[in-house]
Amino acid sequence: MKKEYDFSNGERGKFFEPNASLSLPVYLDSEVQKYLTERARSKGIELNQLVNELLRKDIDMIESVR
C-alpha cells in the first residue's frame, strides 16, 4: 500500500445504489447440502427455493408459539 492516496478527483457516492440488496452467502454442512439438493431435485425446484420454504415454515412455527 502507498503511504498516501490522492482522492482530490474522487466523486462521493459514485457507486451508491439506493435500492441495492445484499445477498448474504449461507454455507451448509456437506451432508445437509447433499440431502437438501436431493430433496429439491426430487421436487423439481431449485435448492434456494427449498431452503426458503423450509425457513419460512420454521419462522411460522416460531411465531405461532409466541
mmJSON file of the N, C-alpha and C atoms, coordinates in Angstrom:
{"data_MODEL":{"atom_site":{
"group_PDB":["ATOM","ATOM","ATOM","ATOM","ATOM","ATOM","ATOM","ATOM","ATOM","ATOM","ATOM","ATOM","ATOM","ATOM","ATOM","ATOM","ATOM","ATOM","ATOM","ATOM","ATOM","ATOM","ATOM","ATOM","ATOM","ATOM","ATOM","ATOM","ATOM","ATOM","ATOM","ATOM","ATOM","ATOM","ATOM","ATOM","ATOM","ATOM","ATOM","ATOM","ATOM","ATOM","ATOM","ATOM","ATOM","ATOM","ATOM","ATOM","ATOM","ATOM","ATOM","ATOM","ATOM","ATOM","ATOM","ATOM","ATOM","ATOM","ATOM","ATOM","ATOM","ATOM","ATOM","ATOM","ATOM","ATOM","ATOM","ATOM","ATOM","ATOM","ATOM","ATOM","ATOM","ATOM","ATOM","ATOM","ATOM","ATOM","ATOM","ATOM","ATOM","ATOM","ATOM","ATOM","ATOM","ATOM","ATOM","ATOM","ATOM","ATOM","ATOM","ATOM","ATOM","ATOM","ATOM","ATOM","ATOM","ATOM","ATOM","ATOM","ATOM","ATOM","ATOM","ATOM","ATOM","ATOM","ATOM","ATOM","ATOM","ATOM","ATOM","ATOM","ATOM","ATOM","ATOM","ATOM","ATOM","ATOM","ATOM","ATOM","ATOM","ATOM","ATOM","ATOM","ATOM","ATOM","ATOM","ATOM","ATOM","ATOM","ATOM","ATOM","ATOM","ATOM","ATOM","ATOM","ATOM","ATOM","ATOM","ATOM","ATOM","ATOM","ATOM","ATOM","ATOM","ATOM","ATOM","ATOM","ATOM","ATOM","ATOM","ATOM","ATOM","ATOM","ATOM","ATOM","ATOM","ATOM","ATOM","ATOM","ATOM","ATOM","ATOM","ATOM","ATOM","ATOM","ATOM","ATOM","ATOM","ATOM","ATOM","ATOM","ATOM","ATOM","ATOM","ATOM","ATOM","ATOM","ATOM","ATOM","ATOM","ATOM","ATOM","ATOM","ATOM","ATOM","ATOM","ATOM","ATOM","ATOM","ATOM","ATOM","ATOM","ATOM","ATOM","ATOM","ATOM","ATOM"],
"id":[1,2,3,4,5,6,7,8,9,10,11,12,13,14,15,16,17,18,19,20,21,22,23,24,25,26,27,28,29,30,31,32,33,34,35,36,37,38,39,40,41,42,43,44,45,46,47,48,49,50,51,52,53,54,55,56,57,58,59,60,61,62,63,64,65,66,67,68,69,70,71,72,73,74,75,76,77,78,79,80,81,82,83,84,85,86,87,88,89,90,91,92,93,94,95,96,97,98,99,100,101,102,103,104,105,106,107,108,109,110,111,112,113,114,115,116,117,118,119,120,121,122,123,124,125,126,127,128,129,130,131,132,133,134,135,136,137,138,139,140,141,142,143,144,145,146,147,148,149,150,151,152,153,154,155,156,157,158,159,160,161,162,163,164,165,166,167,168,169,170,171,172,173,174,175,176,177,178,179,180,181,182,183,184,185,186,187,188,189,190,191,192,193,194,195,196,197,198],
"type_symbol":["N","C","C","N","C","C","N","C","C","N","C","C","N","C","C","N","C","C","N","C","C","N","C","C","N","C","C","N","C","C","N","C","C","N","C","C","N","C","C","N","C","C","N","C","C","N","C","C","N","C","C","N","C","C","N","C","C","N","C","C","N","C","C","N","C","C","N","C","C","N","C","C","N","C","C","N","C","C","N","C","C","N","C","C","N","C","C","N","C","C","N","C","C","N","C","C","N","C","C","N","C","C","N","C","C","N","C","C","N","C","C","N","C","C","N","C","C","N","C","C","N","C","C","N","C","C","N","C","C","N","C","C","N","C","C","N","C","C","N","C","C","N","C","C","N","C","C","N","C","C","N","C","C","N","C","C","N","C","C","N","C","C","N","C","C","N","C","C","N","C","C","N","C","C","N","C","C","N","C","C","N","C","C","N","C","C","N","C","C","N","C","C","N","C","C","N","C","C"],
"label_atom_id":["N","CA","C","N","CA","C","N","CA","C","N","CA","C","N","CA","C","N","CA","C","N","CA","C","N","CA","C","N","CA","C","N","CA","C","N","CA","C","N","CA","C","N","CA","C","N","CA","C","N","CA","C","N","CA","C","N","CA","C","N","CA","C","N","CA","C","N","CA","C","N","CA","C","N","CA","C","N","CA","C","N","CA","C","N","CA","C","N","CA","C","N","CA","C","N","CA","C","N","CA","C","N","CA","C","N","CA","C","N","CA","C","N","CA","C","N","CA","C","N","CA","C","N","CA","C","N","CA","C","N","CA","C","N","CA","C","N","CA","C","N","CA","C","N","CA","C","N","CA","C","N","CA","C","N","CA","C","N","CA","C","N","CA","C","N","CA","C","N","CA","C","N","CA","C","N","CA","C","N","CA","C","N","CA","C","N","CA","C","N","CA","C","N","CA","C","N","CA","C","N","CA","C","N","CA","C","N","CA","C","N","CA","C","N","CA","C","N","CA","C","N","CA","C","N","CA","C","N","CA","C"],
"label_alt_id":[null,null,null,null,null,null,null,null,null,null,null,null,null,null,null,null,null,null,null,null,null,null,null,null,null,null,null,null,null,null,null,null,null,null,null,null,null,null,null,null,null,null,null,null,null,null,null,null,null,null,null,null,null,null,null,null,null,null,null,null,null,null,null,null,null,null,null,null,null,null,null,null,null,null,null,null,null,null,null,null,null,null,null,null,null,null,null,null,null,null,null,null,null,null,null,null,null,null,null,null,null,null,null,null,null,null,null,null,null,null,null,null,null,null,null,null,null,null,null,null,null,null,null,null,null,null,null,null,null,null,null,null,null,null,null,null,null,null,null,null,null,null,null,null,null,null,null,null,null,null,null,null,null,null,null,null,null,null,null,null,null,null,null,null,null,null,null,null,null,null,null,null,null,null,null,null,null,null,null,null,null,null,null,null,null,null,null,null,null,null,null,null,null,null,null,null,null,null],
"label_comp_id":["MET","MET","MET","LYS","LYS","LYS","LYS","LYS","LYS","GLU","GLU","GLU","TYR","TYR","TYR","ASP","ASP","ASP","PHE","PHE","PHE","SER","SER","SER","ASN","ASN","ASN","GLY","GLY","GLY","GLU","GLU","GLU","ARG","ARG","ARG","GLY","GLY","GLY","LYS","LYS","LYS","PHE","PHE","PHE","PHE","PHE","PHE","GLU","GLU","GLU","PRO","PRO","PRO","ASN","ASN","ASN","ALA","ALA","ALA","SER","SER","SER","LEU","LEU","LEU","SER","SER","SER","LEU","LEU","LEU","PRO","PRO","PRO","VAL","VAL","VAL","TYR","TYR","TYR","LEU","LEU","LEU","ASP","ASP","ASP","SER","SER","SER","GLU","GLU","GLU","VAL","VAL","VAL","GLN","GLN","GLN","LYS","LYS","LYS","TYR","TYR","TYR","LEU","LEU","LEU","THR","THR","THR","GLU","GLU","GLU","ARG","ARG","ARG","ALA","ALA","ALA","ARG","ARG","ARG","SER","SER","SER","LYS","LYS","LYS","GLY","GLY","GLY","ILE","ILE","ILE","GLU","GLU","GLU","LEU","LEU","LEU","ASN","ASN","ASN","GLN","GLN","GLN","LEU","LEU","LEU","VAL","VAL","VAL","ASN","ASN","ASN","GLU","GLU","GLU","LEU","LEU","LEU","LEU","LEU","LEU","ARG","ARG","ARG","LYS","LYS","LYS","ASP","ASP","ASP","ILE","ILE","ILE","ASP","ASP","ASP","MET","MET","MET","ILE","ILE","ILE","GLU","GLU","GLU","SER","SER","SER","VAL","VAL","VAL","ARG","ARG","ARG"],
"label_asym_id":["A","A","A","A","A","A","A","A","A","A","A","A","A","A","A","A","A","A","A","A","A","A","A","A","A","A","A","A","A","A","A","A","A","A","A","A","A","A","A","A","A","A","A","A","A","A","A","A","A","A","A","A","A","A","A","A","A","A","A","A","A","A","A","A","A","A","A","A","A","A","A","A","A","A","A","A","A","A","A","A","A","A","A","A","A","A","A","A","A","A","A","A","A","A","A","A","A","A","A","A","A","A","A","A","A","A","A","A","A","A","A","A","A","A","A","A","A","A","A","A","A","A","A","A","A","A","A","A","A","A","A","A","A","A","A","A","A","A","A","A","A","A","A","A","A","A","A","A","A","A","A","A","A","A","A","A","A","A","A","A","A","A","A","A","A","A","A","A","A","A","A","A","A","A","A","A","A","A","A","A","A","A","A","A","A","A","A","A","A","A","A","A","A","A","A","A","A","A"],
"label_entity_id":["1","1","1","1","1","1","1","1","1","1","1","1","1","1","1","1","1","1","1","1","1","1","1","1","1","1","1","1","1","1","1","1","1","1","1","1","1","1","1","1","1","1","1","1","1","1","1","1","1","1","1","1","1","1","1","1","1","1","1","1","1","1","1","1","1","1","1","1","1","1","1","1","1","1","1","1","1","1","1","1","1","1","1","1","1","1","1","1","1","1","1","1","1","1","1","1","1","1","1","1","1","1","1","1","1","1","1","1","1","1","1","1","1","1","1","1","1","1","1","1","1","1","1","1","1","1","1","1","1","1","1","1","1","1","1","1","1","1","1","1","1","1","1","1","1","1","1","1","1","1","1","1","1","1","1","1","1","1","1","1","1","1","1","1","1","1","1","1","1","1","1","1","1","1","1","1","1","1","1","1","1","1","1","1","1","1","1","1","1","1","1","1","1","1","1","1","1","1"],
"label_seq_id":[1,1,1,2,2,2,3,3,3,4,4,4,5,5,5,6,6,6,7,7,7,8,8,8,9,9,9,10,10,10,11,11,11,12,12,12,13,13,13,14,14,14,15,15,15,16,16,16,17,17,17,18,18,18,19,19,19,20,20,20,21,21,21,22,22,22,23,23,23,24,24,24,25,25,25,26,26,26,27,27,27,28,28,28,29,29,29,30,30,30,31,31,31,32,32,32,33,33,33,34,34,34,35,35,35,36,36,36,37,37,37,38,38,38,39,39,39,40,40,40,41,41,41,42,42,42,43,43,43,44,44,44,45,45,45,46,46,46,47,47,47,48,48,48,49,49,49,50,50,50,51,51,51,52,52,52,53,53,53,54,54,54,55,55,55,56,56,56,57,57,57,58,58,58,59,59,59,60,60,60,61,61,61,62,62,62,63,63,63,64,64,64,65,65,65,66,66,66],
"pdbx_PDB_ins_code":[null,null,null,null,null,null,null,null,null,null,null,null,null,null,null,null,null,null,null,null,null,null,null,null,null,null,null,null,null,null,null,null,null,null,null,null,null,null,null,null,null,null,null,null,null,null,null,null,null,null,null,null,null,null,null,null,null,null,null,null,null,null,null,null,null,null,null,null,null,null,null,null,null,null,null,null,null,null,null,null,null,null,null,null,null,null,null,null,null,null,null,null,null,null,null,null,null,null,null,null,null,null,null,null,null,null,null,null,null,null,null,null,null,null,null,null,null,null,null,null,null,null,null,null,null,null,null,null,null,null,null,null,null,null,null,null,null,null,null,null,null,null,null,null,null,null,null,null,null,null,null,null,null,null,null,null,null,null,null,null,null,null,null,null,null,null,null,null,null,null,null,null,null,null,null,null,null,null,null,null,null,null,null,null,null,null,null,null,null,null,null,null,null,null,null,null,null,null],
"Cartn_x":[0.828,0.0,0.872,0.351,1.059,0.856,1.756,1.595,0.459,0.252,-0.823,-1.523,-2.787,-3.579,-4.205,-4.32,-4.879,-6.343,-7.25,-8.677,-9.25,-8.402,-8.869,-9.825,-9.717,-10.627,-11.726,-11.833,-12.833,-14.239,-15.209,-16.61,-17.377,-17.897,-18.619,-19.918,-20.152,-21.398,-21.474,-20.381,-20.385,-21.002,-20.735,-21.217,-22.382,-22.942,-24.057,-25.322,-25.988,-27.265,-28.285,-29.239,-30.166,-31.054,-31.363,-32.255,-31.504,-30.201,-29.406,-29.736,-29.754,-29.988,-28.718,-28.528,-27.34,-27.748,-27.137,-27.392,-26.23,-26.545,-25.512,-25.273,-24.023,-23.76,-24.113,-24.697,-25.026,-24.292,-23.538,-22.745,-23.377,-23.763,-24.388,-23.34,-23.54,-22.693,-22.882,-21.87,-21.92,-23.059,-23.287,-24.372,-25.742,-25.888,-27.151,-27.38,-26.352,-26.478,-26.816,-26.17,-26.443,-27.896,-28.373,-29.752,-30.747,-30.538,-31.475,-31.424,-30.247,-30.128,-30.918,-30.818,-31.582,-33.082,-33.508,-34.937,-35.437,-34.638,-35.027,-35.137,-34.174,-34.198,-35.445,-35.79,-36.964,-38.265,-38.276,-39.458,-39.452,-38.32,-38.211,-38.067,-37.44,-37.246,-35.772,-35.411,-34.042,-33.783,-32.529,-32.131,-32.516,-32.263,-32.572,-34.074,-34.907,-36.352,-36.758,-36.199,-36.499,-36.053,-34.85,-34.333,-35.221,-35.634,-36.519,-37.859,-38.418,-39.677,-39.531,-38.445,-38.214,-38.034,-37.288,-37.075,-38.365,-39.196,-40.489,-41.372,-41.357,-42.129,-41.62,-40.304,-39.722,-40.114,-40.07,-40.449,-41.905,-42.791,-44.208,-44.415,-43.678,-43.795,-43.314,-42.205,-41.68,-42.671,-43.221,-44.156,-45.471,-45.885,-47.147,-47.012,-45.808,-45.583,-45.525,-45.189,-45.062,-46.297],
"Cartn_y":[-1.185,0.0,1.247,2.278,3.549,4.212,5.122,5.87,6.871,7.426,8.395,8.107,8.424,8.297,9.643,9.96,11.237,11.036,11.552,11.46,12.793,13.705,15.035,14.997,14.005,13.893,12.853,12.398,11.402,11.977,11.09,11.502,10.721,11.432,10.791,10.17,8.923,8.236,7.749,7.7,7.32,5.927,5.013,3.642,3.31,4.298,4.08,3.754,2.693,2.289,2.225,3.158,3.206,1.968,1.293,0.132,-1.189,-1.149,-2.373,-3.294,-4.585,-5.552,-6.373,-6.79,-7.558,-9.011,-9.894,-11.32,-11.923,-12.375,-12.958,-14.408,-14.826,-16.232,-17.083,-18.227,-19.164,-20.458,-20.944,-22.15,-23.307,-24.344,-25.514,-26.595,-27.397,-28.571,-29.472,-30.206,-31.006,-32.021,-32.673,-33.673,-33.015,-31.823,-31.081,-30.639,-30.116,-29.662,-30.826,-31.964,-33.134,-33.566,-33.655,-34.068,-33.103,-31.807,-30.808,-30.722,-30.915,-30.905,-32.053,-33.218,-34.376,-34.13,-33.563,-33.259,-32.244,-31.202,-30.178,-30.789,-31.62,-32.266,-33.132,-33.883,-34.762,-33.965,-32.746,-31.885,-31.035,-31.039,-30.271,-28.779,-28.4,-26.983,-26.725,-25.455,-25.069,-25.228,-25.436,-25.602,-24.38,-23.183,-21.98,-21.862,-22.296,-22.245,-23.194,-24.392,-25.364,-24.839,-24.302,-23.779,-22.642,-21.747,-20.65,-21.169,-22.176,-22.768,-23.343,-24.074,-24.674,-23.607,-22.567,-21.497,-20.74,-20.532,-19.868,-20.692,-22.017,-22.89,-22.787,-22.759,-22.608,-21.265,-20.206,-18.886,-18.88,-19.466,-19.545,-20.321,-21.407,-22.217,-21.433,-20.737,-19.94,-18.83,-18.159,-17.068,-17.564,-18.782,-19.302,-19.614,-19.886,-20.19,-18.93,-17.829,-16.565,-16.167],
"Cartn_z":[0.0,0.0,0.0,-0.62,-0.609,0.742,1.086,2.337,2.221,1.018,0.803,-0.52,-0.562,-1.778,-2.084,-3.363,-3.789,-4.176,-3.345,-3.62,-4.075,-4.516,-4.893,-6.085,-6.942,-8.09,-7.846,-6.61,-6.27,-6.298,-6.491,-6.536,-5.469,-4.481,-3.388,-3.905,-3.524,-3.874,-5.302,-6.014,-7.423,-7.635,-6.744,-6.906,-5.969,-5.313,-4.386,-5.16,-4.769,-5.353,-4.223,-4.177,-3.042,-2.91,-3.995,-3.936,-4.053,-3.867,-3.963,-2.795,-3.065,-1.997,-1.801,-0.589,-0.227,-0.029,-0.772,-0.605,0.166,1.357,2.209,1.823,1.766,1.478,2.695,2.456,3.526,3.21,4.17,3.967,4.735,4.007,4.599,4.814,5.857,6.035,4.82,4.462,3.232,3.242,4.393,4.43,4.347,4.926,4.838,3.402,2.77,1.389,0.462,0.674,-0.164,-0.018,1.221,1.468,0.837,1.082,0.558,-0.961,-1.538,-3.003,-3.605,-2.98,-3.467,-3.332,-2.2,-2.0,-3.022,-3.264,-4.233,-5.627,-5.986,-7.303,-7.453,-6.406,-6.489,-6.59,-6.043,-6.141,-7.418,-8.121,-9.354,-9.129,-8.005,-7.693,-7.396,-7.357,-7.046,-5.549,-5.2,-3.798,-2.966,-3.478,-2.703,-2.434,-3.375,-3.163,-2.035,-2.02,-0.969,0.392,0.466,1.735,2.226,1.343,1.742,2.246,1.591,2.047,3.455,3.678,4.992,6.066,5.748,6.722,7.011,5.997,6.228,7.166,6.973,7.864,9.294,9.462,10.802,11.422,10.63,11.131,11.563,10.743,11.102,12.397,12.558,13.769,14.995,14.852,15.957,16.336,15.331,15.584,16.202,15.863,16.408,17.901,18.364,19.778,20.624,20.031,20.772,21.425],
"occupancy":[1.0,1.0,1.0,1.0,1.0,1.0,1.0,1.0,1.0,1.0,1.0,1.0,1.0,1.0,1.0,1.0,1.0,1.0,1.0,1.0,1.0,1.0,1.0,1.0,1.0,1.0,1.0,1.0,1.0,1.0,1.0,1.0,1.0,1.0,1.0,1.0,1.0,1.0,1.0,1.0,1.0,1.0,1.0,1.0,1.0,1.0,1.0,1.0,1.0,1.0,1.0,1.0,1.0,1.0,1.0,1.0,1.0,1.0,1.0,1.0,1.0,1.0,1.0,1.0,1.0,1.0,1.0,1.0,1.0,1.0,1.0,1.0,1.0,1.0,1.0,1.0,1.0,1.0,1.0,1.0,1.0,1.0,1.0,1.0,1.0,1.0,1.0,1.0,1.0,1.0,1.0,1.0,1.0,1.0,1.0,1.0,1.0,1.0,1.0,1.0,1.0,1.0,1.0,1.0,1.0,1.0,1.0,1.0,1.0,1.0,1.0,1.0,1.0,1.0,1.0,1.0,1.0,1.0,1.0,1.0,1.0,1.0,1.0,1.0,1.0,1.0,1.0,1.0,1.0,1.0,1.0,1.0,1.0,1.0,1.0,1.0,1.0,1.0,1.0,1.0,1.0,1.0,1.0,1.0,1.0,1.0,1.0,1.0,1.0,1.0,1.0,1.0,1.0,1.0,1.0,1.0,1.0,1.0,1.0,1.0,1.0,1.0,1.0,1.0,1.0,1.0,1.0,1.0,1.0,1.0,1.0,1.0,1.0,1.0,1.0,1.0,1.0,1.0,1.0,1.0,1.0,1.0,1.0,1.0,1.0,1.0,1.0,1.0,1.0,1.0,1.0,1.0,1.0,1.0,1.0,1.0,1.0,1.0],
"B_iso_or_equiv":[0.0,0.0,0.0,0.0,0.0,0.0,0.0,0.0,0.0,0.0,0.0,0.0,0.0,0.0,0.0,0.0,0.0,0.0,0.0,0.0,0.0,0.0,0.0,0.0,0.0,0.0,0.0,0.0,0.0,0.0,0.0,0.0,0.0,0.0,0.0,0.0,0.0,0.0,0.0,0.0,0.0,0.0,0.0,0.0,0.0,0.0,0.0,0.0,0.0,0.0,0.0,0.0,0.0,0.0,0.0,0.0,0.0,0.0,0.0,0.0,0.0,0.0,0.0,0.0,0.0,0.0,0.0,0.0,0.0,0.0,0.0,0.0,0.0,0.0,0.0,0.0,0.0,0.0,0.0,0.0,0.0,0.0,0.0,0.0,0.0,0.0,0.0,0.0,0.0,0.0,0.0,0.0,0.0,0.0,0.0,0.0,0.0,0.0,0.0,0.0,0.0,0.0,0.0,0.0,0.0,0.0,0.0,0.0,0.0,0.0,0.0,0.0,0.0,0.0,0.0,0.0,0.0,0.0,0.0,0.0,0.0,0.0,0.0,0.0,0.0,0.0,0.0,0.0,0.0,0.0,0.0,0.0,0.0,0.0,0.0,0.0,0.0,0.0,0.0,0.0,0.0,0.0,0.0,0.0,0.0,0.0,0.0,0.0,0.0,0.0,0.0,0.0,0.0,0.0,0.0,0.0,0.0,0.0,0.0,0.0,0.0,0.0,0.0,0.0,0.0,0.0,0.0,0.0,0.0,0.0,0.0,0.0,0.0,0.0,0.0,0.0,0.0,0.0,0.0,0.0,0.0,0.0,0.0,0.0,0.0,0.0,0.0,0.0,0.0,0.0,0.0,0.0,0.0,0.0,0.0,0.0,0.0,0.0],
"pdbx_formal_charge":[null,null,null,null,null,null,null,null,null,null,null,null,null,null,null,null,null,null,null,null,null,null,null,null,null,null,null,null,null,null,null,null,null,null,null,null,null,null,null,null,null,null,null,null,null,null,null,null,null,null,null,null,null,null,null,null,null,null,null,null,null,null,null,null,null,null,null,null,null,null,null,null,null,null,null,null,null,null,null,null,null,null,null,null,null,null,null,null,null,null,null,null,null,null,null,null,null,null,null,null,null,null,null,null,null,null,null,null,null,null,null,null,null,null,null,null,null,null,null,null,null,null,null,null,null,null,null,null,null,null,null,null,null,null,null,null,null,null,null,null,null,null,null,null,null,null,null,null,null,null,null,null,null,null,null,null,null,null,null,null,null,null,null,null,null,null,null,null,null,null,null,null,null,null,null,null,null,null,null,null,null,null,null,null,null,null,null,null,null,null,null,null,null,null,null,null,null,null],
"auth_seq_id":[1,1,1,2,2,2,3,3,3,4,4,4,5,5,5,6,6,6,7,7,7,8,8,8,9,9,9,10,10,10,11,11,11,12,12,12,13,13,13,14,14,14,15,15,15,16,16,16,17,17,17,18,18,18,19,19,19,20,20,20,21,21,21,22,22,22,23,23,23,24,24,24,25,25,25,26,26,26,27,27,27,28,28,28,29,29,29,30,30,30,31,31,31,32,32,32,33,33,33,34,34,34,35,35,35,36,36,36,37,37,37,38,38,38,39,39,39,40,40,40,41,41,41,42,42,42,43,43,43,44,44,44,45,45,45,46,46,46,47,47,47,48,48,48,49,49,49,50,50,50,51,51,51,52,52,52,53,53,53,54,54,54,55,55,55,56,56,56,57,57,57,58,58,58,59,59,59,60,60,60,61,61,61,62,62,62,63,63,63,64,64,64,65,65,65,66,66,66],
"auth_comp_id":["MET","MET","MET","LYS","LYS","LYS","LYS","LYS","LYS","GLU","GLU","GLU","TYR","TYR","TYR","ASP","ASP","ASP","PHE","PHE","PHE","SER","SER","SER","ASN","ASN","ASN","GLY","GLY","GLY","GLU","GLU","GLU","ARG","ARG","ARG","GLY","GLY","GLY","LYS","LYS","LYS","PHE","PHE","PHE","PHE","PHE","PHE","GLU","GLU","GLU","PRO","PRO","PRO","ASN","ASN","ASN","ALA","ALA","ALA","SER","SER","SER","LEU","LEU","LEU","SER","SER","SER","LEU","LEU","LEU","PRO","PRO","PRO","VAL","VAL","VAL","TYR","TYR","TYR","LEU","LEU","LEU","ASP","ASP","ASP","SER","SER","SER","GLU","GLU","GLU","VAL","VAL","VAL","GLN","GLN","GLN","LYS","LYS","LYS","TYR","TYR","TYR","LEU","LEU","LEU","THR","THR","THR","GLU","GLU","GLU","ARG","ARG","ARG","ALA","ALA","ALA","ARG","ARG","ARG","SER","SER","SER","LYS","LYS","LYS","GLY","GLY","GLY","ILE","ILE","ILE","GLU","GLU","GLU","LEU","LEU","LEU","ASN","ASN","ASN","GLN","GLN","GLN","LEU","LEU","LEU","VAL","VAL","VAL","ASN","ASN","ASN","GLU","GLU","GLU","LEU","LEU","LEU","LEU","LEU","LEU","ARG","ARG","ARG","LYS","LYS","LYS","ASP","ASP","ASP","ILE","ILE","ILE","ASP","ASP","ASP","MET","MET","MET","ILE","ILE","ILE","GLU","GLU","GLU","SER","SER","SER","VAL","VAL","VAL","ARG","ARG","ARG"],
"auth_asym_id":["A","A","A","A","A","A","A","A","A","A","A","A","A","A","A","A","A","A","A","A","A","A","A","A","A","A","A","A","A","A","A","A","A","A","A","A","A","A","A","A","A","A","A","A","A","A","A","A","A","A","A","A","A","A","A","A","A","A","A","A","A","A","A","A","A","A","A","A","A","A","A","A","A","A","A","A","A","A","A","A","A","A","A","A","A","A","A","A","A","A","A","A","A","A","A","A","A","A","A","A","A","A","A","A","A","A","A","A","A","A","A","A","A","A","A","A","A","A","A","A","A","A","A","A","A","A","A","A","A","A","A","A","A","A","A","A","A","A","A","A","A","A","A","A","A","A","A","A","A","A","A","A","A","A","A","A","A","A","A","A","A","A","A","A","A","A","A","A","A","A","A","A","A","A","A","A","A","A","A","A","A","A","A","A","A","A","A","A","A","A","A","A","A","A","A","A","A","A"],
"auth_atom_id":["N","CA","C","N","CA","C","N","CA","C","N","CA","C","N","CA","C","N","CA","C","N","CA","C","N","CA","C","N","CA","C","N","CA","C","N","CA","C","N","CA","C","N","CA","C","N","CA","C","N","CA","C","N","CA","C","N","CA","C","N","CA","C","N","CA","C","N","CA","C","N","CA","C","N","CA","C","N","CA","C","N","CA","C","N","CA","C","N","CA","C","N","CA","C","N","CA","C","N","CA","C","N","CA","C","N","CA","C","N","CA","C","N","CA","C","N","CA","C","N","CA","C","N","CA","C","N","CA","C","N","CA","C","N","CA","C","N","CA","C","N","CA","C","N","CA","C","N","CA","C","N","CA","C","N","CA","C","N","CA","C","N","CA","C","N","CA","C","N","CA","C","N","CA","C","N","CA","C","N","CA","C","N","CA","C","N","CA","C","N","CA","C","N","CA","C","N","CA","C","N","CA","C","N","CA","C","N","CA","C","N","CA","C","N","CA","C","N","CA","C","N","CA","C","N","CA","C","N","CA","C"],
"pdbx_PDB_model_num":[1,1,1,1,1,1,1,1,1,1,1,1,1,1,1,1,1,1,1,1,1,1,1,1,1,1,1,1,1,1,1,1,1,1,1,1,1,1,1,1,1,1,1,1,1,1,1,1,1,1,1,1,1,1,1,1,1,1,1,1,1,1,1,1,1,1,1,1,1,1,1,1,1,1,1,1,1,1,1,1,1,1,1,1,1,1,1,1,1,1,1,1,1,1,1,1,1,1,1,1,1,1,1,1,1,1,1,1,1,1,1,1,1,1,1,1,1,1,1,1,1,1,1,1,1,1,1,1,1,1,1,1,1,1,1,1,1,1,1,1,1,1,1,1,1,1,1,1,1,1,1,1,1,1,1,1,1,1,1,1,1,1,1,1,1,1,1,1,1,1,1,1,1,1,1,1,1,1,1,1,1,1,1,1,1,1,1,1,1,1,1,1,1,1,1,1,1,1]
}}}
